[in-house]
Amino acid sequence: TYDKKVAKIYTANGSTFNYGTFYLNSSSGAYLFVPDDAGLERLHANQTITFTVTTTDNDAALAKTSAAATITLNITAVDDTNTVSLGTLANFTEQQANCILAPNAVVTADRDGITEIQVKVSGSGSQSLDSLSADATTLTTTGITAVHDAATGILKLTKASAGTAEEFQAVLRTVKFTNTQDAPDPSLRTITVNTNNSQSVLSPTLDQQTFSITRVNDAPTLNV
C-alpha cells in the first residue's frame, strides 16, 4: 500500500493536463507511477517530458531531516496512426458531372490531429485530364483548403492548425472525380490516400481502391 501520492500536471501544446500520479510508501520507500492515458495522448510524437519527485525523511524525535532523494522518469510520446477507409468507390461514366467517389469514407485521427490528407488518382494514360475536387461549402465550413495538382494527380486537403477526423471525413466524402474528355481513357483508376499530422509526418498508404471509367457511345450527327 502507498500512503503518499502526488499528481503530475504538465502544460504543453496549448493545454494543461494530468499525465500521471506518483505513489510512495513512506515506510518501505516503494513507489509506483500510474500514467494518465488521456493526458499522455496530448503529447506530440517524439516529445519528451521529465517527471521528477523529491522526497525527504523527517525524524521528529531527533529533529533531523534526511538529504533529498530524487526520482526522475522520462516519458517519450510516439506517433499514433491515423486511419482512412474509402469504402467502395463510385464508378465514372463519360461526361458525368457529379461523380462523388467515396461518400461513405471514414477517417480517424490520433491526438496530434491531421493537417493534411493527400488523395491521388492514377492509372490514366492522360493523367492531366483527370481532376479531383471537393465541395466548396464543406471546405468553407471546416476551414480546409483543397488544391489539385494535375501533373501528379494529387488533391491536397489541408488545415494548418490541424483539423479533426470529423472535419476531414466530411470533406473526403465530397471529393469528386471529373474528366471532360469525349471518350476518356477507359483504364481503371486507382485512388490512394495518405495523411500528414501536426508534426508533418506523412503516413504510409492508408487505403487504396479502384474505380472504372465507362465510355458512352454518342449518337451520330448529320450535317447537310
Long-range contacts (C-beta under 8 A, 24 or more apart in sequence): 1-25, 2-30, 2-31, 2-32, 3-27, 6-53, 8-51, 10-39, 10-49, 12-42, 12-43, 12-47, 12-49, 13-42, 13-43, 13-44, 13-47, 15-42, 17-42, 19-43, 19-49, 19-51, 19-75, 20-51, 22-51, 22-53, 22-71, 24-53, 24-55, 31-71, 33-73, 35-75, 40-75, 40-77, 41-80, 41-110, 41-111, 42-111, 43-75, 43-77, 43-111, 44-77, 44-112, 44-198, 44-199, 45-77, 45-78, 45-79, 45-80, 45-112, 45-197, 45-199, 45-201, 46-76, 46-77, 46-78, 46-79, 46-199, 47-76, 47-77, 48-74, 48-75, 48-76, 48-77, 49-74, 49-75, 50-74, 50-75, 51-75, 79-110, 79-112, 79-197, 79-199, 79-201, 80-110, 80-111, 80-112, 81-110, 81-203, 82-107, 82-108, 82-109, 82-110, 82-114, 82-165, 82-195, 82-197, 82-203, 82-206, 83-107, 83-108, 83-206, 84-117, 84-172, 84-193, 84-195, 84-206, 84-207, 85-207, 86-172, 86-191, 86-193, 86-207, 86-209, 87-209, 88-209, 89-191, 89-209, 89-210, 89-211, 90-211, 91-211, 91-212, 91-213, 91-214, 92-177, 92-179, 92-189, 92-211, 92-212, 92-213, 92-214, 93-213, 93-214, 93-216, 94-179, 94-181, 94-182, 94-183, 94-184, 94-213, 94-214, 94-215, 94-216, 95-180, 95-182, 95-216, 96-178, 97-178, 98-176, 99-176, 99-177, 99-178, 100-173, 100-174, 100-175, 100-176, 101-175, 101-176, 101-177, 101-191, 101-211, 102-172, 102-173, 102-175, 102-191, 102-209, 103-173, 104-173, 105-169, 105-172, 105-173, 106-169, 107-165, 107-166, 107-168, 107-169, 107-172, 108-165, 109-164, 109-165, 109-168, 109-195, 109-197, 110-197, 112-162, 112-197, 112-198, 112-199, 113-162, 113-163, 113-164, 113-197, 113-198, 114-159, 114-162, 114-163, 114-164, 114-165, 114-168, 114-195, 114-196, 114-197, 114-198, 115-158, 115-159, 115-160, 115-161, 115-162, 115-163, 115-196, 115-197, 115-198, 115-200, 116-156, 116-157, 116-158, 116-159, 116-195, 116-196, 117-156, 117-157, 117-168, 117-171, 117-172, 117-193, 117-194, 117-195, 117-196, 118-154, 118-155, 118-156, 118-157, 118-193, 118-194, 118-195, 118-196, 118-202, 119-154, 119-155, 119-157, 119-172, 119-175, 119-191, 119-192, 119-193, 120-152, 120-153, 120-154, 120-155, 120-191, 120-192, 120-193, 120-194, 121-153, 121-155, 121-177, 121-189, 121-190, 121-191, 122-153, 122-189, 122-190, 122-192, 123-187, 123-188, 123-189, 123-190, 123-210, 124-179, 124-184, 124-185, 124-187, 124-189, 125-185, 125-187, 126-181, 126-184, 126-185, 127-151, 127-152, 127-153, 129-179, 129-180, 129-181, 129-184, 129-185, 130-177, 130-178, 130-179, 130-189, 131-177, 131-178, 131-179, 132-175, 132-176, 132-177, 133-175, 133-176, 133-178, 134-171, 134-172, 134-174, 134-175, 134-176, 135-171, 135-174, 135-176, 138-170, 138-171, 138-174, 139-171, 141-170, 142-167, 142-168, 142-170, 142-171, 143-167, 144-168, 144-171, 146-171, 162-197, 162-198, 168-195, 177-211, 179-213, 182-218, 183-215, 184-213, 184-215, 185-213, 186-212, 186-213, 186-214, 186-215, 187-213, 188-212, 188-213, 189-213
